[in-house]
Amino acid sequence: MSSAPGSPRPPRRRDRHGRGLRGPLAPSHVPIAKARSERFDDLVLDAVDRLKPRWAKQLASVEFAVEEVPPISDLGDGPELLTGEPIPFGRSEPAAGSRPAVVIIYRRPLEGRARDRDHLGAMVHDAVVEQVAGLLGLSPESIDPGFEDGD
């Protein structure tokens, strides 16, 4: 069955081997079914949840966000990158006018430095603690007594 030249093709109902469309590889309720970005978002939310019992009042109006990479303006000029200036893992912006304070964590730099999933979780937690500390004008150790400035 062929279609006339120039006429639109009907949608394919099967793949080229006749087996039909593939379904999901895992059920949606298991962790492996989540995308890497969704798992990273969960790590950030877990880090914030660990801080909330002690800092709930201060964090009530703070928004937390995840971005893929820092903007070029946060990286500086090209020659500075060659001098070993570290790529930031996050940034915080104080409240201004009607805009609430925001903490932004960068996914790609953290994933690139992590050895494994557990190390990534620890690094995300440390990045959140550092940004909250900067936002509140406190030391990271006062935000989280277990904070380690290892990396």
C-alpha positions as CSV (number, residue, x, y, z in Angstrom):
1,M,0.0,0.0,0.0
2,S,1.6,3.2,-1.1
3,S,0.3,6.7,-0.8
4,A,0.2,9.2,-3.7
5,P,3.2,11.5,-4.0
6,G,2.7,14.6,-2.0
7,S,0.0,13.2,0.2
8,P,0.7,13.0,4.0
9,R,1.7,9.6,5.4
10,P,-0.6,8.1,7.9
11,P,0.8,7.8,11.4
12,R,2.8,4.6,12.1
13,R,1.1,2.2,14.3
14,R,4.0,-0.2,14.5
15,D,7.8,0.0,14.4
16,R,9.6,-1.2,11.3
17,H,9.8,-4.7,12.6
18,G,6.0,-5.0,13.1
19,R,6.2,-5.3,16.9
20,G,4.2,-2.2,17.8
21,L,5.1,0.8,19.8
22,R,7.4,0.3,22.7
23,G,6.0,1.0,26.2
24,P,7.8,2.3,29.3
25,L,10.8,0.3,30.4
26,A,9.8,0.4,34.1
27,P,6.5,1.2,35.9
28,S,6.1,4.8,36.7
29,H,6.1,4.2,40.5
30,V,9.7,2.9,40.7
31,P,12.7,5.2,41.1
32,I,14.4,4.1,37.9
33,A,11.5,5.5,35.9
34,K,12.3,9.0,36.9
35,A,14.5,11.2,34.6
36,R,17.9,12.2,35.9
37,S,16.7,15.8,36.3
38,E,13.7,14.6,38.4
39,R,16.0,12.6,40.7
40,F,18.2,15.7,41.1
41,D,15.2,17.8,41.9
42,D,14.3,15.3,44.6
43,L,17.8,15.6,46.1
44,V,17.4,19.3,46.4
45,L,14.0,19.0,48.0
46,D,15.5,16.4,50.4
47,A,18.3,18.8,51.4
48,V,15.8,21.6,52.0
49,D,13.6,19.2,54.1
50,R,16.6,18.4,56.2
51,L,17.0,22.1,57.0
52,K,13.3,22.9,57.6
53,P,13.0,21.6,61.2
54,R,15.5,24.1,62.4
55,W,15.1,26.9,59.9
56,A,11.4,26.7,58.8
57,K,10.6,30.3,59.7
58,Q,13.5,31.8,57.8
59,L,13.0,29.5,54.8
60,A,9.2,29.9,54.6
61,S,9.4,32.7,52.0
62,V,12.5,31.3,50.1
63,E,12.0,29.7,46.7
64,F,14.3,26.9,45.7
65,A,15.0,26.2,42.0
66,V,17.3,24.1,39.8
67,E,19.0,25.2,36.7
68,E,21.1,23.2,34.3
69,V,24.2,25.4,34.3
70,P,25.3,28.7,35.7
71,P,24.7,31.7,33.4
72,I,27.7,33.0,31.5
73,S,27.7,36.1,33.7
74,D,28.4,33.9,36.8
75,L,31.4,32.4,35.1
76,G,33.3,35.6,34.3
77,D,35.6,36.1,31.3
78,G,37.3,33.3,29.5
79,P,40.8,33.9,30.9
80,E,39.5,33.7,34.5
81,L,38.2,30.2,33.7
82,L,41.7,29.1,32.9
83,T,43.1,30.3,36.2
84,G,41.2,27.6,38.1
85,E,38.3,29.7,39.3
86,P,35.7,27.1,40.4
87,I,32.4,26.8,38.6
88,P,29.7,27.7,41.1
89,F,27.3,25.0,42.3
90,G,24.5,27.5,43.1
91,R,23.6,31.1,43.9
92,S,21.2,32.9,46.1
93,E,19.4,36.2,45.5
94,P,17.8,38.1,48.4
95,A,14.2,39.3,48.3
96,A,13.7,42.5,46.4
97,G,10.4,44.3,46.3
98,S,7.6,41.7,45.7
99,R,10.1,39.1,44.5
100,P,10.9,36.5,47.2
101,A,14.4,35.3,48.0
102,V,15.6,32.5,45.8
103,V,18.2,29.8,46.0
104,I,19.3,28.3,42.7
105,I,21.3,25.0,42.5
106,Y,23.1,24.1,39.3
107,R,22.6,20.5,38.2
108,R,25.3,19.8,35.7
109,P,28.4,21.1,37.7
110,L,27.3,19.0,40.6
111,E,26.6,15.9,38.6
112,G,30.0,16.3,36.8
113,R,31.9,16.3,40.1
114,A,30.0,13.6,41.9
115,R,31.6,10.1,42.2
116,D,28.3,8.3,42.7
117,R,24.7,8.9,43.8
118,D,25.5,9.1,47.5
119,H,28.3,11.6,46.8
120,L,25.9,13.6,44.6
121,G,23.4,13.8,47.5
122,A,26.0,15.0,49.9
123,M,27.2,17.6,47.4
124,V,23.7,18.9,46.7
125,H,23.1,19.1,50.5
126,D,26.3,21.1,51.0
127,A,25.5,23.4,48.1
128,V,22.0,24.1,49.5
129,V,23.5,24.7,53.0
130,E,26.1,27.1,51.5
131,Q,23.5,29.1,49.6
132,V,21.1,29.3,52.5
133,A,24.0,30.4,54.8
134,G,24.9,33.2,52.3
135,L,21.3,34.3,52.0
136,L,20.9,34.5,55.8
137,G,24.3,35.9,56.4
138,L,25.4,33.0,58.6
139,S,28.2,30.4,58.4
140,P,27.4,27.1,56.8
141,E,28.3,25.4,60.1
142,S,25.6,27.3,61.9
143,I,23.0,26.3,59.3
144,D,24.0,22.6,59.5
145,P,26.4,21.6,62.3
146,G,27.3,18.5,60.2
147,F,28.5,20.7,57.3
148,E,31.8,19.7,55.9
149,D,33.8,22.0,53.5
150,G,35.5,19.0,51.9
151,D,35.1,19.6,48.1
